[in-house]
Amino acid sequence: MSMTATHFTPALILRELGKLSTADMEGVLHKLQMLAATKKGALKADEARLLEIINETLPADQRTAYRRLSLKRKNESLTPSDHRELLRLSDAVELLHAKRMQSLVKLAALRKISLPDLMEQLGLKSLATHA
């Protein structure tokens, strides 16, 4: 059976959101906040797009694999196949970080504030843990 938007009640949406991991829930929350701000006119489209990039993460399955392989690396138990996969995922994380930094710099310029001030406004203490 095909569901249309009219079948999605706030209660149903919240029940389904409750099934997500904490990290996925936080990602949805960021996107909802941006959507609400855009609808209210508080965010311009270019700012909203930059914030989407800033908040982008690896998909949940890739984050889980990355953490699992990082732990295996720390324990020195990586197989050659694990090592290749960890390198691939590390490249993806680095690409996300590079895009995030570019977007943060652009957003700071749009808002005419310093990068540290923008990061404080956004509640970003460090980019290193935002994979």
Protein Blocks (a to p, Z undefined) as FASTA:
>chain_A
ZZdfklmcfklmmmmmmmpcfklmmmmmmmmmmmmmmmnopacfklmmmmmmmmpccdfk
lmmmmmmmmmmmmnopacfklmmmmmmmmmmmmmmmmmmmmmmmmmmmmnopafklmmmm
nopabfklmZZ
